[in-house]
Amino acid sequence: MTLYNYFRSSTSYRIRIALHLKNLKFDYKAIHLLSNGGEQNSAEYRKLNPIGGLPTLSDDGKVISQSVAILEYLDEAFPDTYQLRPADIFLRAKVRQVCENVNSDIHPLQNLKVMQYLEKTHGYSQEDKNRWAQMWSEKGFAAIEKIIESTAKNFCFGNEITAADLFVVPQIFAAARFGFDISRFETLNRINENCIKHEAFIKAHPYRQIDTPAELKLS
Ligand SMILES: N[C@@H](CCC(=O)N[C@@H](CS)C(=O)NCC(=O)O)C(=O)O
């Protein structure tokens, strides 16, 4: 398998955690989101993913984008590996709900192309962009905190890692870059602390990848 991804991309981080949890080997193909106007916008990459987002997974020539679709594929194509979606139908829908809270309600509003648009078209400064991202992070995480209040133990849903944790933790990392502090959300803060100690999350961390710049690199 080849994962087209970028060290700092939170959506890429989701899939790296999944691959490590599942012990599936993959080739890391770095796509730089800023170099030369963004390699995700190159004609070559857009042949793989016409919308130009990361990540994209190629499994023996079968090409899939959108992290939700990739996670579903990995669970179903490799049923003997760690399963990220609970068997119980209601619980599975609740996990998906939290994934979508991140994927649809938080991430797109602070995606690179949106931030670039706000800067170029509306003259947003870095401070304006931080305020924008903090506002949407606040609304989205407040909702997730409520949703998982009754389900969370060590992780979003009980004591097993689910797909929900794979969406929440990278989004907390992304939000921190815009100055958003998760610590006032007690449950989310606890889950984040638990997850980042887990081996799969450690291996998948943005600052431990082959394309992580030397000045950011963690051991
Ligand atoms: N919903 C998509 C989002 C993909 C996406 O847009 N990823 C970001 C990186 S975190 C990206 O590639 N942005 C490129 C851009 O904004 O130009 C997914 O879950 O895979």
The ligand as an SDF file (V2000), in Angstrom:
LIG
                    3D

 20 19  0  0  0  0  0  0  0  0999 V2000
  -12.4980   15.3100    4.0040 N   0  0  0  0  0  0  0  0  0  0  0  0
  -11.2130   15.0350    3.4390 C   0  0  0  0  0  0  0  0  0  0  0  0
  -10.3450   16.2680    3.5620 C   0  0  0  0  0  0  0  0  0  0  0  0
   -9.0460   16.1500    2.7860 C   0  0  0  0  0  0  0  0  0  0  0  0
   -8.2490   17.4600    2.8850 C   0  0  0  0  0  0  0  0  0  0  0  0
   -8.6980   18.5070    2.3920 O   0  0  0  0  0  0  0  0  0  0  0  0
   -7.0690   17.3910    3.5450 N   0  0  0  0  0  0  0  0  0  0  0  0
   -6.2450   18.5820    3.7060 C   0  0  0  0  0  0  0  0  0  0  0  0
   -5.0410   18.3070    4.5690 C   0  0  0  0  0  0  0  0  0  0  0  0
   -5.4200   18.1970    6.2750 S   0  0  0  0  0  0  0  0  0  0  0  0
   -5.7190   19.0200    2.3650 C   0  0  0  0  0  0  0  0  0  0  0  0
   -5.2360   18.1930    1.6050 O   0  0  0  0  0  0  0  0  0  0  0  0
   -5.7820   20.3180    2.0800 N   0  0  0  0  0  0  0  0  0  0  0  0
   -5.2340   20.8270    0.8650 C   0  0  0  0  0  0  0  0  0  0  0  0
   -5.7100   22.2340    0.5700 C   0  0  0  0  0  0  0  0  0  0  0  0
   -6.4660   22.7980    1.3590 O   0  0  0  0  0  0  0  0  0  0  0  0
   -5.2690   22.7280   -0.4750 O   0  0  0  0  0  0  0  0  0  0  0  0
  -10.6120   13.7940    4.1270 C   0  0  0  0  0  0  0  0  0  0  0  0
  -11.1010   13.4680    5.2040 O   0  0  0  0  0  0  0  0  0  0  0  0
   -9.7260   13.1310    3.5830 O   0  0  0  0  0  0  0  0  0  0  0  0
  1  2  1  0
  2  3  1  0
  2 18  1  0
  3  4  1  0
  4  5  1  0
  5  6  2  0
  5  7  1  0
  7  8  1  0
  8  9  1  0
  8 11  1  0
  9 10  1  0
 11 12  2  0
 11 13  1  0
 13 14  1  0
 14 15  1  0
 15 16  2  0
 15 17  1  0
 18 19  2  0
 18 20  1  0
M  END
$$$$
